[in-house]
């Protein structure tokens, strides 16, 4: 799965053609042994588990990068290459 961003030990990924399971734009998150899925449109946790402080960082990053994430999502579901997105600083 393509990694689109990394910050503070958090790895953010987006699968190509991944619109069947959750039926909405989303990203996959890994932090150490934890995995989670977040909605791009709302920033809500859809599945999985993530430490509270890391969850807040992911939510803030999604809020700041929503437009770029939605652009990548459209590319990914059409099978096109996606772009890296600036990490949270």
PDB file of N, CA, C and O in Angstrom:
ATOM      1  N   UNK A   1       0.845  -1.172   0.000  1.00  0.00           N
ATOM      2  CA  UNK A   1       0.000   0.000   0.000  1.00  0.00           C
ATOM      3  C   UNK A   1       0.889   1.233   0.000  1.00  0.00           C
ATOM      4  O   UNK A   1       1.848   1.300   0.769  1.00  0.00           O
ATOM      5  N   UNK A   2       0.592   2.197  -0.837  1.00  0.00           N
ATOM      6  CA  UNK A   2       1.429   3.394  -0.899  1.00  0.00           C
ATOM      7  C   UNK A   2       1.349   4.252   0.369  1.00  0.00           C
ATOM      8  O   UNK A   2       0.267   4.589   0.849  1.00  0.00           O
ATOM      9  N   UNK A   3       2.512   4.587   0.884  1.00  0.00           N
ATOM     10  CA  UNK A   3       2.605   5.508   2.013  1.00  0.00           C
ATOM     11  C   UNK A   3       2.533   6.920   1.440  1.00  0.00           C
ATOM     12  O   UNK A   3       3.295   7.267   0.538  1.00  0.00           O
ATOM     13  N   UNK A   4       1.617   7.734   1.962  1.00  0.00           N
ATOM     14  CA  UNK A   4       1.483   9.094   1.447  1.00  0.00           C
ATOM     15  C   UNK A   4       2.066  10.136   2.390  1.00  0.00           C
ATOM     16  O   UNK A   4       2.341  11.262   1.976  1.00  0.00           O
ATOM     17  N   UNK A   5       2.259   9.765   3.679  1.00  0.00           N
ATOM     18  CA  UNK A   5       2.855  10.706   4.627  1.00  0.00           C
ATOM     19  C   UNK A   5       3.306   9.961   5.876  1.00  0.00           C
ATOM     20  O   UNK A   5       2.801   8.884   6.194  1.00  0.00           O
ATOM     21  N   UNK A   6       4.267  10.558   6.578  1.00  0.00           N
ATOM     22  CA  UNK A   6       4.750  10.014   7.853  1.00  0.00           C
ATOM     23  C   UNK A   6       5.136  11.184   8.753  1.00  0.00           C
ATOM     24  O   UNK A   6       5.778  12.135   8.308  1.00  0.00           O
ATOM     25  N   UNK A   7       4.740  11.104  10.020  1.00  0.00           N
ATOM     26  CA  UNK A   7       5.139  12.107  10.999  1.00  0.00           C
ATOM     27  C   UNK A   7       4.949  11.544  12.401  1.00  0.00           C
ATOM     28  O   UNK A   7       3.985  10.826  12.666  1.00  0.00           O
ATOM     29  N   UNK A   8       5.867  11.872  13.287  1.00  0.00           N
ATOM     30  CA  UNK A   8       5.817  11.467  14.700  1.00  0.00           C
ATOM     31  C   UNK A   8       5.580   9.965  14.877  1.00  0.00           C
ATOM     32  O   UNK A   8       4.881   9.551  15.803  1.00  0.00           O
ATOM     33  N   UNK A   9       6.152   9.161  14.003  1.00  0.00           N
ATOM     34  CA  UNK A   9       6.006   7.714  14.077  1.00  0.00           C
ATOM     35  C   UNK A   9       4.713   7.186  13.470  1.00  0.00           C
ATOM     36  O   UNK A   9       4.474   5.979  13.469  1.00  0.00           O
ATOM     37  N   UNK A  10       3.885   8.081  12.956  1.00  0.00           N
ATOM     38  CA  UNK A  10       2.608   7.705  12.350  1.00  0.00           C
ATOM     39  C   UNK A  10       2.827   7.535  10.847  1.00  0.00           C
ATOM     40  O   UNK A  10       3.414   8.398  10.194  1.00  0.00           O
ATOM     41  N   UNK A  11       2.351   6.421  10.310  1.00  0.00           N
ATOM     42  CA  UNK A  11       2.456   6.151   8.881  1.00  0.00           C
ATOM     43  C   UNK A  11       1.043   6.203   8.297  1.00  0.00           C
ATOM     44  O   UNK A  11       0.131   5.543   8.795  1.00  0.00           O
ATOM     45  N   UNK A  12       0.873   7.002   7.231  1.00  0.00           N
ATOM     46  CA  UNK A  12      -0.437   7.171   6.609  1.00  0.00           C
ATOM     47  C   UNK A  12      -0.380   6.606   5.204  1.00  0.00           C
ATOM     48  O   UNK A  12       0.502   6.939   4.413  1.00  0.00           O
ATOM     49  N   UNK A  13      -1.350   5.736   4.911  1.00  0.00           N
ATOM     50  CA  UNK A  13      -1.368   5.026   3.635  1.00  0.00           C
ATOM     51  C   UNK A  13      -2.733   5.142   2.969  1.00  0.00           C
ATOM     52  O   UNK A  13      -3.748   5.400   3.616  1.00  0.00           O
ATOM     53  N   UNK A  14      -2.722   4.941   1.656  1.00  0.00           N
ATOM     54  CA  UNK A  14      -3.963   4.928   0.887  1.00  0.00           C
ATOM     55  C   UNK A  14      -3.860   3.817  -0.148  1.00  0.00           C
ATOM     56  O   UNK A  14      -2.923   3.771  -0.944  1.00  0.00           O
ATOM     57  N   UNK A  15      -4.850   2.916  -0.118  1.00  0.00           N
ATOM     58  CA  UNK A  15      -4.887   1.810  -1.079  1.00  0.00           C
ATOM     59  C   UNK A  15      -5.518   2.260  -2.391  1.00  0.00           C
ATOM     60  O   UNK A  15      -6.495   3.009  -2.372  1.00  0.00           O
ATOM     61  N   UNK A  16      -4.984   1.820  -3.532  1.00  0.00           N
ATOM     62  CA  UNK A  16      -5.701   2.054  -4.785  1.00  0.00           C
ATOM     63  C   UNK A  16      -6.948   1.165  -4.849  1.00  0.00           C
ATOM     64  O   UNK A  16      -6.942   0.053  -4.322  1.00  0.00           O
ATOM     65  N   UNK A  17      -7.980   1.635  -5.470  1.00  0.00           N
ATOM     66  CA  UNK A  17      -9.252   0.908  -5.644  1.00  0.00           C
ATOM     67  C   UNK A  17      -9.889   0.500  -4.317  1.00  0.00           C
ATOM     68  O   UNK A  17     -10.569  -0.525  -4.269  1.00  0.00           O
ATOM     69  N   UNK A  18      -9.699   1.254  -3.249  1.00  0.00           N
ATOM     70  CA  UNK A  18     -10.156   0.855  -1.908  1.00  0.00           C
ATOM     71  C   UNK A  18     -11.449   1.573  -1.513  1.00  0.00           C
ATOM     72  O   UNK A  18     -11.524   2.152  -0.429  1.00  0.00           O
ATOM     73  N   UNK A  19     -12.467   1.543  -2.378  1.00  0.00           N
ATOM     74  CA  UNK A  19     -13.707   2.216  -2.037  1.00  0.00           C
ATOM     75  C   UNK A  19     -14.857   1.254  -1.763  1.00  0.00           C
ATOM     76  O   UNK A  19     -15.998   1.693  -1.617  1.00  0.00           O
ATOM     77  N   UNK A  20     -14.587  -0.042  -1.690  1.00  0.00           N
ATOM     78  CA  UNK A  20     -15.655  -1.017  -1.448  1.00  0.00           C
ATOM     79  C   UNK A  20     -15.979  -1.204   0.026  1.00  0.00           C
ATOM     80  O   UNK A  20     -17.152  -1.198   0.399  1.00  0.00           O
ATOM     81  N   UNK A  21     -14.971  -1.370   0.869  1.00  0.00           N
ATOM     82  CA  UNK A  21     -15.216  -1.728   2.269  1.00  0.00           C
ATOM     83  C   UNK A  21     -15.894  -0.613   3.064  1.00  0.00           C
ATOM     84  O   UNK A  21     -16.894  -0.859   3.739  1.00  0.00           O
ATOM     85  N   UNK A  22     -15.368   0.595   2.993  1.00  0.00           N
ATOM     86  CA  UNK A  22     -15.915   1.682   3.808  1.00  0.00           C
ATOM     87  C   UNK A  22     -16.848   2.604   3.017  1.00  0.00           C
ATOM     88  O   UNK A  22     -17.568   3.406   3.611  1.00  0.00           O
ATOM     89  N   UNK A  23     -16.842   2.499   1.710  1.00  0.00           N
ATOM     90  CA  UNK A  23     -17.727   3.256   0.823  1.00  0.00           C
ATOM     91  C   UNK A  23     -17.587   4.773   0.946  1.00  0.00           C
ATOM     92  O   UNK A  23     -18.511   5.507   0.598  1.00  0.00           O
ATOM     93  N   UNK A  24     -16.469   5.238   1.426  1.00  0.00           N
ATOM     94  CA  UNK A  24     -16.214   6.667   1.486  1.00  0.00           C
ATOM     95  C   UNK A  24     -14.716   6.906   1.541  1.00  0.00           C
ATOM     96  O   UNK A  24     -13.957   6.008   1.907  1.00  0.00           O
ATOM     97  N   UNK A  25     -14.281   8.113   1.179  1.00  0.00           N
ATOM     98  CA  UNK A  25     -12.845   8.401   1.184  1.00  0.00           C
ATOM     99  C   UNK A  25     -12.240   8.217   2.578  1.00  0.00           C
ATOM    100  O   UNK A  25     -12.775   8.720   3.567  1.00  0.00           O
ATOM    101  N   UNK A  26     -11.118   7.490   2.646  1.00  0.00           N
ATOM    102  CA  UNK A  26     -10.506   7.211   3.946  1.00  0.00           C
ATOM    103  C   UNK A  26      -9.007   6.941   3.780  1.00  0.00           C
ATOM    104  O   UNK A  26      -8.515   6.697   2.678  1.00  0.00           O
ATOM    105  N   UNK A  27      -8.307   6.993   4.902  1.00  0.00           N
ATOM    106  CA  UNK A  27      -6.884   6.659   4.941  1.00  0.00           C
ATOM    107  C   UNK A  27      -6.655   5.606   6.015  1.00  0.00           C
ATOM    108  O   UNK A  27      -7.414   5.499   6.978  1.00  0.00           O
ATOM    109  N   UNK A  28      -5.599   4.838   5.826  1.00  0.00           N
ATOM    110  CA  UNK A  28      -5.193   3.813   6.783  1.00  0.00           C
ATOM    111  C   UNK A  28      -4.000   4.342   7.569  1.00  0.00           C
ATOM    112  O   UNK A  28      -3.075   4.923   7.002  1.00  0.00           O
ATOM    113  N   UNK A  29      -4.033   4.135   8.870  1.00  0.00           N
ATOM    114  CA  UNK A  29      -3.015   4.659   9.769  1.00  0.00           C
ATOM    115  C   UNK A  29      -2.348   3.504  10.509  1.00  0.00           C
ATOM    116  O   UNK A  29      -3.010   2.565  10.950  1.00  0.00           O
ATOM    117  N   UNK A  30      -1.023   3.591  10.636  1.00  0.00           N
ATOM    118  CA  UNK A  30      -0.282   2.658  11.494  1.00  0.00           C
ATOM    119  C   UNK A  30       0.584   3.461  12.440  1.00  0.00           C
ATOM    120  O   UNK A  30       1.257   4.415  12.049  1.00  0.00           O
ATOM    121  N   UNK A  31       0.549   3.050  13.687  1.00  0.00           N
ATOM    122  CA  UNK A  31       1.448   3.615  14.679  1.00  0.00           C
ATOM    123  C   UNK A  31       1.858   2.465  15.587  1.00  0.00           C
ATOM    124  O   UNK A  31       1.032   1.920  16.320  1.00  0.00           O
ATOM    125  N   UNK A  32       3.120   2.101  15.538  1.00  0.00           N
ATOM    126  CA  UNK A  32       3.644   0.941  16.255  1.00  0.00           C
ATOM    127  C   UNK A  32       2.775  -0.269  15.920  1.00  0.00           C
ATOM    128  O   UNK A  32       2.681  -0.636  14.748  1.00  0.00           O
ATOM    129  N   UNK A  33       2.145  -0.894  16.895  1.00  0.00           N
ATOM    130  CA  UNK A  33       1.323  -2.085  16.641  1.00  0.00           C
ATOM    131  C   UNK A  33      -0.143  -1.744  16.380  1.00  0.00           C
ATOM    132  O   UNK A  33      -0.954  -2.643  16.159  1.00  0.00           O
ATOM    133  N   UNK A  34      -0.486  -0.485  16.402  1.00  0.00           N
ATOM    134  CA  UNK A  34      -1.881  -0.079  16.233  1.00  0.00           C
ATOM    135  C   UNK A  34      -2.186   0.239  14.777  1.00  0.00           C
ATOM    136  O   UNK A  34      -1.336   0.743  14.043  1.00  0.00           O
ATOM    137  N   UNK A  35      -3.416  -0.063  14.372  1.00  0.00           N
ATOM    138  CA  UNK A  35      -3.885   0.256  13.032  1.00  0.00           C
ATOM    139  C   UNK A  35      -5.267   0.863  13.134  1.00  0.00           C
ATOM    140  O   UNK A  35      -6.064   0.472  13.986  1.00  0.00           O
ATOM    141  N   UNK A  36      -5.553   1.825  12.259  1.00  0.00           N
ATOM    142  CA  UNK A  36      -6.852   2.490  12.275  1.00  0.00           C
ATOM    143  C   UNK A  36      -7.179   2.983  10.872  1.00  0.00           C
ATOM    144  O   UNK A  36      -6.306   3.098  10.012  1.00  0.00           O
ATOM    145  N   UNK A  37      -8.456   3.269  10.667  1.00  0.00           N
ATOM    146  CA  UNK A  37      -8.935   3.843   9.414  1.00  0.00           C
ATOM    147  C   UNK A  37      -9.718   5.098   9.772  1.00  0.00           C
ATOM    148  O   UNK A  37     -10.583   5.076  10.648  1.00  0.00           O
ATOM    149  N   UNK A  38      -9.401   6.206   9.076  1.00  0.00           N
ATOM    150  CA  UNK A  38     -10.066   7.488   9.329  1.00  0.00           C
ATOM    151  C   UNK A  38     -10.749   7.997   8.061  1.00  0.00           C
ATOM    152  O   UNK A  38     -10.219   7.860   6.959  1.00  0.00           O
ATOM    153  N   UNK A  39     -11.916   8.578   8.234  1.00  0.00           N
ATOM    154  CA  UNK A  39     -12.613   9.246   7.143  1.00  0.00           C
ATOM    155  C   UNK A  39     -11.856  10.503   6.752  1.00  0.00           C
ATOM    156  O   UNK A  39     -11.406  11.252   7.620  1.00  0.00           O
ATOM    157  N   UNK A  40     -11.710  10.742   5.459  1.00  0.00           N
ATOM    158  CA  UNK A  40     -11.084  11.976   4.996  1.00  0.00           C
ATOM    159  C   UNK A  40     -12.063  13.139   5.141  1.00  0.00           C
ATOM    160  O   UNK A  40     -11.670  14.240   5.525  1.00  0.00           O
ATOM    161  N   UNK A  41     -13.311  12.902   4.840  1.00  0.00           N
ATOM    162  CA  UNK A  41     -14.301  13.977   4.829  1.00  0.00           C
ATOM    163  C   UNK A  41     -14.608  14.523   6.218  1.00  0.00           C
ATOM    164  O   UNK A  41     -14.835  15.724   6.371  1.00  0.00           O
ATOM    165  N   UNK A  42     -14.620  13.659   7.234  1.00  0.00           N
ATOM    166  CA  UNK A  42     -14.999  14.103   8.583  1.00  0.00           C
ATOM    167  C   UNK A  42     -13.858  14.016   9.593  1.00  0.00           C
ATOM    168  O   UNK A  42     -13.909  14.664  10.639  1.00  0.00           O
ATOM    169  N   UNK A  43     -12.835  13.227   9.294  1.00  0.00           N
ATOM    170  CA  UNK A  43     -11.758  13.003  10.251  1.00  0.00           C
ATOM    171  C   UNK A  43     -12.114  11.991  11.325  1.00  0.00           C
ATOM    172  O   UNK A  43     -11.331  11.774  12.250  1.00  0.00           O
ATOM    173  N   UNK A  44     -13.287  11.363  11.220  1.00  0.00           N
ATOM    174  CA  UNK A  44     -13.746  10.394  12.217  1.00  0.00           C
ATOM    175  C   UNK A  44     -12.991   9.071  12.097  1.00  0.00           C
ATOM    176  O   UNK A  44     -12.600   8.659  11.005  1.00  0.00           O
ATOM    177  N   UNK A  45     -12.797   8.420  13.235  1.00  0.00           N
ATOM    178  CA  UNK A  45     -12.237   7.073  13.279  1.00  0.00           C
ATOM    179  C   UNK A  45     -13.306   6.102  12.801  1.00  0.00           C
ATOM    180  O   UNK A  45     -14.382   6.034  13.396  1.00  0.00           O
ATOM    181  N   UNK A  46     -13.031   5.347  11.734  1.00  0.00           N
ATOM    182  CA  UNK A  46     -13.993   4.404  11.182  1.00  0.00           C
ATOM    183  C   UNK A  46     -13.782   2.993  11.701  1.00  0.00           C
ATOM    184  O   UNK A  46     -14.730   2.221  11.844  1.00  0.00           O
ATOM    185  N   UNK A  47     -12.523   2.668  11.980  1.00  0.00           N
ATOM    186  CA  UNK A  47     -12.192   1.299  12.368  1.00  0.00           C
ATOM    187  C   UNK A  47     -10.839   1.295  13.052  1.00  0.00           C
ATOM    188  O   UNK A  47      -9.976   2.116  12.742  1.00  0.00           O
ATOM    189  N   UNK A  48     -10.655   0.377  13.977  1.00  0.00           N
ATOM    190  CA  UNK A  48      -9.357   0.200  14.610  1.00  0.00           C
ATOM    191  C   UNK A  48      -9.204   0.990  15.888  1.00  0.00           C
ATOM    192  O   UNK A  48     -10.174   1.431  16.503  1.00  0.00           O
ATOM    193  N   UNK A  49      -7.943   1.153  16.267  1.00  0.00           N
ATOM    194  CA  UNK A  49      -7.613   1.753  17.545  1.00  0.00           C
ATOM    195  C   UNK A  49      -6.334   2.554  17.391  1.00  0.00           C
ATOM    196  O   UNK A  49      -5.424   2.152  16.666  1.00  0.00           O
ATOM    197  N   UNK A  50      -6.264   3.689  18.075  1.00  0.00           N
ATOM    198  CA  UNK A  50      -5.087   4.540  18.030  1.00  0.00           C
ATOM    199  C   UNK A  50      -5.012   5.315  19.337  1.00  0.00           C
ATOM    200  O   UNK A  50      -6.025   5.808  19.834  1.00  0.00           O
ATOM    201  N   UNK A  51      -3.808   5.421  19.893  1.00  0.00           N
ATOM    202  CA  UNK A  51      -3.632   6.194  21.122  1.00  0.00           C
ATOM    203  C   UNK A  51      -4.266   7.569  20.982  1.00  0.00           C
ATOM    204  O   UNK A  51      -4.251   8.161  19.903  1.00  0.00           O
ATOM    205  N   UNK A  52      -4.815   8.069  22.065  1.00  0.00           N
ATOM    206  CA  UNK A  52      -5.530   9.341  22.057  1.00  0.00           C
ATOM    207  C   UNK A  52      -4.685  10.491  21.507  1.00  0.00           C
ATOM    208  O   UNK A  52      -5.161  11.272  20.684  1.00  0.00           O
ATOM    209  N   UNK A  53      -3.430  10.597  21.962  1.00  0.00           N
ATOM    210  CA  UNK A  53      -2.601  11.715  21.492  1.00  0.00           C
ATOM    211  C   UNK A  53      -2.269  11.585  20.006  1.00  0.00           C
ATOM    212  O   UNK A  53      -2.179  12.598  19.312  1.00  0.00           O
ATOM    213  N   UNK A  54      -2.087  10.376  19.508  1.00  0.00           N
ATOM    214  CA  UNK A  54      -1.808  10.164  18.084  1.00  0.00           C
ATOM    215  C   UNK A  54      -3.080  10.372  17.261  1.00  0.00           C
ATOM    216  O   UNK A  54      -3.021  10.875  16.140  1.00  0.00           O
ATOM    217  N   UNK A  55      -4.213   9.989  17.810  1.00  0.00           N
ATOM    218  CA  UNK A  55      -5.497  10.203  17.143  1.00  0.00           C
ATOM    219  C   UNK A  55      -5.723  11.695  16.903  1.00  0.00           C
ATOM    220  O   UNK A  55      -6.173  12.088  15.827  1.00  0.00           O
ATOM    221  N   UNK A  56      -5.421  12.507  17.877  1.00  0.00           N
ATOM    222  CA  UNK A  56      -5.582  13.965  17.740  1.00  0.00           C
ATOM    223  C   UNK A  56      -4.664  14.520  16.656  1.00  0.00           C
ATOM    224  O   UNK A  56      -5.059  15.410  15.903  1.00  0.00           O
ATOM    225  N   UNK A  57      -3.442  13.998  16.575  1.00  0.00           N
ATOM    226  CA  UNK A  57      -2.520  14.438  15.526  1.00  0.00           C
ATOM    227  C   UNK A  57      -3.047  14.079  14.138  1.00  0.00           C
ATOM    228  O   UNK A  57      -2.983  14.891  13.215  1.00  0.00           O
ATOM    229  N   UNK A  58      -3.563  12.870  13.997  1.00  0.00           N
ATOM    230  CA  UNK A  58      -4.113  12.438  12.710  1.00  0.00           C
ATOM    231  C   UNK A  58      -5.318  13.293  12.335  1.00  0.00           C
ATOM    232  O   UNK A  58      -5.443  13.715  11.185  1.00  0.00           O
ATOM    233  N   UNK A  59      -6.198  13.551  13.288  1.00  0.00           N
ATOM    234  CA  UNK A  59      -7.376  14.378  13.018  1.00  0.00           C
ATOM    235  C   UNK A  59      -6.970  15.783  12.570  1.00  0.00           C
ATOM    236  O   UNK A  59      -7.562  16.332  11.640  1.00  0.00           O
ATOM    237  N   UNK A  60      -5.976  16.358  13.217  1.00  0.00           N
ATOM    238  CA  UNK A  60      -5.492  17.696  12.843  1.00  0.00           C
ATOM    239  C   UNK A  60      -4.889  17.674  11.447  1.00  0.00           C
ATOM    240  O   UNK A  60      -5.130  18.580  10.649  1.00  0.00           O
ATOM    241  N   UNK A  61      -4.104  16.640  11.149  1.00  0.00           N
ATOM    242  CA  UNK A  61      -3.471  16.529   9.833  1.00  0.00           C
ATOM    243  C   UNK A  61      -4.530  16.398   8.743  1.00  0.00           C
ATOM    244  O   UNK A  61      -4.428  17.040   7.698  1.00  0.00           O
ATOM    245  N   UNK A  62      -5.542  15.571   8.981  1.00  0.00           N
ATOM    246  CA  UNK A  62      -6.616  15.417   7.993  1.00  0.00           C
ATOM    247  C   UNK A  62      -7.310  16.758   7.758  1.00  0.00           C
ATOM    248  O   UNK A  62      -7.587  17.117   6.613  1.00  0.00           O
ATOM    249  N   UNK A  63      -7.589  17.489   8.813  1.00  0.00           N
ATOM    250  CA  UNK A  63      -8.234  18.801   8.688  1.00  0.00           C
ATOM    251  C   UNK A  63      -7.391  19.740   7.816  1.00  0.00           C
ATOM    252  O   UNK A  63      -7.926  20.434   6.952  1.00  0.00           O
ATOM    253  N   UNK A  64      -6.092  19.759   8.042  1.00  0.00           N
ATOM    254  CA  UNK A  64      -5.194  20.644   7.299  1.00  0.00           C
ATOM    255  C   UNK A  64      -4.977  20.206   5.850  1.00  0.00           C
ATOM    256  O   UNK A  64      -4.752  21.047   4.980  1.00  0.00           O
ATOM    257  N   UNK A  65      -5.042  18.925   5.588  1.00  0.00           N
ATOM    258  CA  UNK A  65      -4.685  18.378   4.275  1.00  0.00           C
ATOM    259  C   UNK A  65      -5.870  17.774   3.519  1.00  0.00           C
ATOM    260  O   UNK A  65      -5.678  17.018   2.566  1.00  0.00           O
ATOM    261  N   UNK A  66      -7.085  18.102   3.937  1.00  0.00           N
ATOM    262  CA  UNK A  66      -8.284  17.469   3.369  1.00  0.00           C
ATOM    263  C   UNK A  66      -8.339  17.589   1.838  1.00  0.00           C
ATOM    264  O   UNK A  66      -8.625  16.603   1.160  1.00  0.00           O
ATOM    265  N   UNK A  67      -8.075  18.754   1.297  1.00  0.00           N
ATOM    266  CA  UNK A  67      -8.159  18.949  -0.150  1.00  0.00           C
ATOM    267  C   UNK A  67      -7.173  18.041  -0.885  1.00  0.00           C
ATOM    268  O   UNK A  67      -7.532  17.407  -1.877  1.00  0.00           O
ATOM    269  N   UNK A  68      -5.937  17.979  -0.403  1.00  0.00           N
ATOM    270  CA  UNK A  68      -4.930  17.097  -1.010  1.00  0.00           C
ATOM    271  C   UNK A  68      -5.328  15.635  -0.874  1.00  0.00           C
ATOM    272  O   UNK A  68      -5.139  14.847  -1.800  1.00  0.00           O
ATOM    273  N   UNK A  69      -5.879  15.273   0.278  1.00  0.00           N
ATOM    274  CA  UNK A  69      -6.304  13.891   0.504  1.00  0.00           C
ATOM    275  C   UNK A  69      -7.430  13.497  -0.447  1.00  0.00           C
ATOM    276  O   UNK A  69      -7.421  12.397  -0.998  1.00  0.00           O
ATOM    277  N   UNK A  70      -8.393  14.384  -0.639  1.00  0.00           N
ATOM    278  CA  UNK A  70      -9.499  14.076  -1.542  1.00  0.00           C
ATOM    279  C   UNK A  70      -9.019  13.959  -2.988  1.00  0.00           C
ATOM    280  O   UNK A  70      -9.537  13.143  -3.752  1.00  0.00           O
ATOM    281  N   UNK A  71      -8.040  14.765  -3.359  1.00  0.00           N
ATOM    282  CA  UNK A  71      -7.451  14.653  -4.700  1.00  0.00           C
ATOM    283  C   UNK A  71      -6.760  13.302  -4.859  1.00  0.00           C
ATOM    284  O   UNK A  71      -6.951  12.616  -5.863  1.00  0.00           O
ATOM    285  N   UNK A  72      -5.958  12.921  -3.865  1.00  0.00           N
ATOM    286  CA  UNK A  72      -5.303  11.607  -3.900  1.00  0.00           C
ATOM    287  C   UNK A  72      -6.336  10.484  -3.944  1.00  0.00           C
ATOM    288  O   UNK A  72      -6.148   9.499  -4.658  1.00  0.00           O
ATOM    289  N   UNK A  73      -7.422  10.624  -3.189  1.00  0.00           N
ATOM    290  CA  UNK A  73      -8.462   9.595  -3.159  1.00  0.00           C
ATOM    291  C   UNK A  73      -9.042   9.377  -4.562  1.00  0.00           C
ATOM    292  O   UNK A  73      -9.201   8.239  -5.005  1.00  0.00           O
ATOM    293  N   UNK A  74      -9.355  10.472  -5.250  1.00  0.00           N
ATOM    294  CA  UNK A  74      -9.907  10.358  -6.597  1.00  0.00           C
ATOM    295  C   UNK A  74      -8.916   9.657  -7.540  1.00  0.00           C
ATOM    296  O   UNK A  74      -9.310   8.829  -8.362  1.00  0.00           O
ATOM    297  N   UNK A  75      -7.655   9.992  -7.412  1.00  0.00           N
ATOM    298  CA  UNK A  75      -6.635   9.324  -8.221  1.00  0.00           C
ATOM    299  C   UNK A  75      -6.557   7.838  -7.880  1.00  0.00           C
ATOM    300  O   UNK A  75      -6.502   6.994  -8.775  1.00  0.00           O
ATOM    301  N   UNK A  76      -6.553   7.519  -6.587  1.00  0.00           N
ATOM    302  CA  UNK A  76      -6.391   6.130  -6.128  1.00  0.00           C
ATOM    303  C   UNK A  76      -7.539   5.244  -6.596  1.00  0.00           C
ATOM    304  O   UNK A  76      -7.299   4.139  -7.084  1.00  0.00           O
ATOM    305  N   UNK A  77      -8.784   5.703  -6.457  1.00  0.00           N
ATOM    306  CA  UNK A  77      -9.912   4.844  -6.836  1.00  0.00           C
ATOM    307  C   UNK A  77     -10.004   4.659  -8.342  1.00  0.00           C
ATOM    308  O   UNK A  77     -10.667   3.736  -8.815  1.00  0.00           O
ATOM    309  N   UNK A  78      -9.344   5.532  -9.102  1.00  0.00           N
ATOM    310  CA  UNK A  78      -9.296   5.378 -10.553  1.00  0.00           C
ATOM    311  C   UNK A  78      -8.056   4.604 -10.999  1.00  0.00           C
ATOM    312  O   UNK A  78      -7.859   4.369 -12.191  1.00  0.00           O
ATOM    313  N   UNK A  79      -7.220   4.207 -10.030  1.00  0.00           N
ATOM    314  CA  UNK A  79      -6.036   3.414 -10.338  1.00  0.00           C
ATOM    315  C   UNK A  79      -4.832   4.212 -10.796  1.00  0.00           C
ATOM    316  O   UNK A  79      -3.869   3.641 -11.308  1.00  0.00           O
ATOM    317  N   UNK A  80      -4.874   5.529 -10.620  1.00  0.00           N
ATOM    318  CA  UNK A  80      -3.752   6.385 -11.003  1.00  0.00           C
ATOM    319  C   UNK A  80      -2.761   6.508  -9.847  1.00  0.00           C
ATOM    320  O   UNK A  80      -3.129   6.293  -8.692  1.00  0.00           O
ATOM    321  N   UNK A  81      -1.520   6.851 -10.146  1.00  0.00           N
ATOM    322  CA  UNK A  81      -0.539   7.074  -9.074  1.00  0.00           C
ATOM    323  C   UNK A  81      -0.981   8.238  -8.183  1.00  0.00           C
ATOM    324  O   UNK A  81      -1.568   9.213  -8.652  1.00  0.00           O
ATOM    325  N   UNK A  82      -0.685   8.109  -6.901  1.00  0.00           N
ATOM    326  CA  UNK A  82      -1.037   9.169  -5.956  1.00  0.00           C
ATOM    327  C   UNK A  82       0.228   9.882  -5.502  1.00  0.00           C
ATOM    328  O   UNK A  82       1.339   9.397  -5.715  1.00  0.00           O
ATOM    329  N   UNK A  83       0.050  11.017  -4.887  1.00  0.00           N
ATOM    330  CA  UNK A  83       1.159  11.870  -4.487  1.00  0.00           C
ATOM    331  C   UNK A  83       1.376  11.847  -2.988  1.00  0.00           C
ATOM    332  O   UNK A  83       0.432  11.632  -2.227  1.00  0.00           O
ATOM    333  N   UNK A  84       2.602  12.065  -2.557  1.00  0.00           N
ATOM    334  CA  UNK A  84       2.889  12.242  -1.133  1.00  0.00           C
ATOM    335  C   UNK A  84       2.266  13.546  -0.664  1.00  0.00           C
ATOM    336  O   UNK A  84       2.146  14.503  -1.430  1.00  0.00           O
ATOM    337  N   UNK A  85       1.874  13.573   0.594  1.00  0.00           N
ATOM    338  CA  UNK A  85       1.256  14.757   1.182  1.00  0.00           C
ATOM    339  C   UNK A  85       2.119  15.215   2.347  1.00  0.00           C
ATOM    340  O   UNK A  85       2.624  14.405   3.125  1.00  0.00           O
ATOM    341  N   UNK A  86       2.276  16.518   2.451  1.00  0.00           N
ATOM    342  CA  UNK A  86       3.139  17.117   3.471  1.00  0.00           C
ATOM    343  C   UNK A  86       2.755  16.625   4.873  1.00  0.00           C
ATOM    344  O   UNK A  86       1.572  16.594   5.216  1.00  0.00           O
ATOM    345  N   UNK A  87       3.734  16.246   5.672  1.00  0.00           N
ATOM    346  CA  UNK A  87       3.447  15.769   7.024  1.00  0.00           C
ATOM    347  C   UNK A  87       3.057  16.910   7.960  1.00  0.00           C
ATOM    348  O   UNK A  87       3.194  18.086   7.625  1.00  0.00           O
ATOM    349  N   UNK A  88       2.580  16.544   9.109  1.00  0.00           N
ATOM    350  CA  UNK A  88       2.290  17.500  10.172  1.00  0.00           C
ATOM    351  C   UNK A  88       3.612  17.924  10.789  1.00  0.00           C
ATOM    352  O   UNK A  88       4.457  17.083  11.096  1.00  0.00           O
ATOM    353  N   UNK A  89       3.793  19.225  10.970  1.00  0.00           N
ATOM    354  CA  UNK A  89       5.041  19.721  11.530  1.00  0.00           C
ATOM    355  C   UNK A  89       4.796  20.406  12.848  1.00  0.00           C
ATOM    356  O   UNK A  89       5.737  20.892  13.475  1.00  0.00           O
TER     357      UNK A  89
END
